[in-house]
Amino acid sequence: MIFATLMTFSEQAPAGAGQGSFITALVPFILVFVIFYLLIIMPSRKKQKKHQEMVGQLKAGDKIVTSGGIYGTVMGTKEDRIEIKISSNVKIDITKSAVSAILGQKKDKK
């Protein structure tokens, strides 16, 4: 029904308004893209950047929790992985993206 109403209005448009109607039809699409960018893409990029900074600051001795809910202590970091100790004599390697939060950072003694 809505489609039929829109077709009726489009048939009644004057013949000289072809170029202007294309631009006015494009404005809502641009507006939707801008709103989509502001509400979804920008906050996601900020969150991703904050997570990368957090993972970049990890060092041996930091206590972390993974996205899977595993609590552990960082034993070492590599280019794409982190080695964590989850129990005595139990060490696992995880990807850096699996770190959910830093619970406590090791205090450097001076």
Summary of the structure (lengths in Angstrom):
residues: 110
radius of gyration: 26.7
end to end distance: 75.7
largest distance: 80.9
contacts: 239
relative contact order: 0.12
helix: 50%
strand: 27%
